[in-house]
């Protein structure tokens, strides 16, 4: 007689290893498992059965938390996007020196793309074209721009439109350079890549009227 095929746990209170988890911890576990599958398989090829097995739960348990694959995917993207925005905000608050703020913000983007491979792939290289997903990704980028914009507007004395252009440029250049660095298999060490990007950005920002005085102080 053949051995029974292994099945995912059917208990709503247990997961990998049969450990009971609070609802918040279970949700985190499901998001982590789903993130791994979505990165490996892509949104369209990933299945809820596969995600449930990877998480060590039954499919009904997965559906108790997320009623559809799209809902699960959006929740995964949101969790990574929230981390990115929090990292950038934290970096901008580490100092009141604008040159060091640029350095810290650039480093935050490089760290996120380097350390959170799942987040990087799902936010910046997703195969999911659903409008709800696109809105989440655009919202994460806009939140990062908002954080930089507030400081540029406050410290530069520029009008809101030019201040936002500077903020969008800083975020865009940081993301593009960090993505290139990762996709090119990290051709230089991260510190050098961050320094190069920050120097490029500060070279432009240093010409902004109210920020000019910090150029001499920082050199």
C-alpha positions in Angstrom: 0.0 0.0 0.0 1.4 3.4 -1.0 2.2 6.0 1.7 -0.2 8.9 2.0 0.7 12.1 0.2 1.9 14.9 2.5 -0.8 17.5 3.0 -0.6 21.1 4.3 -1.8 21.5 7.8 -5.6 22.0 8.1 -5.5 23.6 11.5 -6.4 27.3 11.4 -4.1 27.8 14.4 -0.9 26.1 13.2 1.5 26.6 10.4 5.1 25.6 9.7 6.0 23.1 12.3 2.5 23.1 13.7 3.1 26.1 15.9 0.0 28.2 16.9 0.3 31.8 16.0 -1.6 35.0 16.8 -3.5 36.4 13.8 -1.0 39.2 13.2 1.9 36.7 13.2 0.0 34.3 11.0 -0.6 37.2 8.5 3.1 38.1 8.5 4.0 34.4 7.9 1.6 34.2 5.0 2.9 37.5 3.5 6.5 36.3 3.7 5.6 32.9 2.1 3.6 34.6 -0.6 6.4 37.1 -1.3 8.9 34.3 -1.9 6.5 32.5 -4.3 5.5 35.7 -6.2 9.2 36.6 -6.8 10.1 33.1 -7.9 7.0 32.4 -10.1 5.6 35.8 -10.9 2.1 37.0 -10.1 0.4 35.2 -13.0 2.1 31.8 -12.6 1.8 31.7 -8.8 -1.1 29.8 -7.3 -2.9 30.0 -4.0 -2.4 26.2 -3.5 1.3 26.6 -3.9 1.5 29.6 -1.5 -0.6 27.7 1.1 1.7 24.7 0.9 4.8 26.9 1.1 3.4 28.6 4.2 2.5 25.3 5.7 -1.2 26.0 6.0 -4.4 24.8 4.3 -5.9 26.9 1.5 -9.0 27.7 3.6 -6.7 29.3 6.2 -5.0 31.4 3.5 -8.4 32.5 2.2 -9.5 33.5 5.7 -6.8 36.2 5.6 -6.9 37.0 1.9 -10.0 36.5 -0.2 -8.2 36.4 -3.5 -4.7 36.2 -5.1 -4.9 39.8 -6.0 -5.7 40.8 -2.5 -2.8 38.8 -1.2 -0.5 40.3 -3.9 -1.5 43.9 -3.0 -0.9 43.2 0.7 2.5 41.8 -0.1 3.4 44.9 -2.2 2.0 47.2 0.5 4.2 45.6 3.2 7.4 46.1 1.1 6.3 49.6 0.1 5.7 50.6 3.7 9.1 49.4 4.6 10.7 51.4 1.8 8.9 54.6 2.7 9.7 54.2 6.4 13.4 53.6 5.6 13.6 56.8 3.5 11.8 58.9 6.1 14.0 57.5 8.8 17.1 58.3 6.7 16.0 61.9 6.1 15.6 62.5 9.8 19.0 61.3 10.8 20.6 64.7 10.3 19.8 68.3 9.7 22.7 68.7 7.2 21.3 68.6 3.7 24.3 67.0 2.1 24.2 64.2 4.6 20.5 63.9 4.1 21.1 63.3 0.4 23.7 60.7 1.3 21.4 59.0 3.8 18.4 59.0 1.4 20.4 57.5 -1.4 21.8 54.8 0.9 18.2 53.9 2.0 17.3 53.2 -1.6 20.4 51.1 -2.2 19.9 49.2 1.1 16.3 48.4 0.3 17.1 47.2 -3.2 20.1 45.3 -2.0 18.7 43.7 1.2 15.0 43.3 0.3 15.2 41.4 -2.9 11.5 40.4 -2.8 10.4 44.0 -2.3 12.7 45.3 -5.0 11.3 42.8 -7.5 7.7 43.2 -6.6 7.7 47.0 -6.5 10.1 47.8 -9.4 9.9 44.7 -11.7 6.4 43.3 -11.2 4.6 41.4 -13.9 1.2 42.3 -12.3 -0.5 45.0 -14.4 -3.7 45.3 -12.5 -4.6 49.0 -11.9 -4.8 48.4 -8.1 -1.2 47.1 -8.1 0.1 50.0 -10.2 -1.6 52.5 -7.9 0.2 50.9 -4.9 3.6 51.1 -6.6 3.0 54.6 -7.7 1.9 55.5 -4.2 5.1 54.2 -2.7 7.2 56.3 -5.1 5.1 59.4 -4.4 5.4 58.9 -0.7 9.1 58.9 -1.0 9.0 62.0 -3.2 6.7 63.6 -0.6 9.2 63.0 2.2 12.1 64.6 0.2 9.8 67.4 -1.1 8.9 68.6 2.3 12.5 69.1 3.3 13.5 70.7 -0.1 10.6 73.1 0.1 11.5 74.0 3.7 15.2 74.5 3.2 15.4 75.9 -0.4 12.9 78.7 -0.5 11.9 77.5 -3.9 8.3 77.5 -5.3 6.4 74.2 -4.7 6.7 73.1 -8.4 10.4 73.3 -8.7 10.9 71.9 -5.2 8.8 68.8 -6.2 10.8 68.4 -9.4 14.0 68.3 -7.4 12.5 65.8 -5.0 11.3 63.6 -7.8 14.7 63.8 -9.5 16.5 62.7 -6.3 14.1 59.7 -5.8 14.2 58.7 -9.5 18.0 58.9 -9.8 18.4 56.9 -6.6 16.1 54.1 -7.7 17.5 53.9 -11.3 21.1 53.8 -10.0 20.4 51.3 -7.3 18.5 49.1 -9.8 21.4 49.3 -12.3 23.9 48.4 -9.6 22.0 45.3 -8.5 21.1 44.2 -12.1 24.8 44.6 -13.1 25.8 42.2 -10.3 27.1 44.9 -8.0 30.2 45.9 -10.1 31.5 48.2 -7.4 31.0 48.1 -3.6 27.8 49.6 -2.3 29.5 52.4 -0.4 31.2 53.6 -3.6 27.9 53.3 -5.6 26.1 55.4 -2.9 28.8 58.0 -2.8 28.8 58.3 -6.6 25.0 58.7 -6.8 25.0 61.2 -3.8 27.8 63.3 -5.3 25.8 63.5 -8.6 22.7 64.6 -6.8 24.4 67.0 -4.4 26.2 68.6 -7.4 22.7 69.7 -8.6 21.2 70.5 -5.2 24.1 72.6 -4.1 23.2 75.1 -6.8 19.8 75.8 -5.1 19.9 79.3 -3.6 19.3 78.5 0.1 21.3 75.3 0.0 24.4 76.9 -1.5 25.8 77.9 1.8 26.1 74.3 2.9 28.4 73.5 0.0 31.4 75.3 1.5 30.6 74.1 5.0 30.5 70.4 3.8 33.8 70.6 1.8 
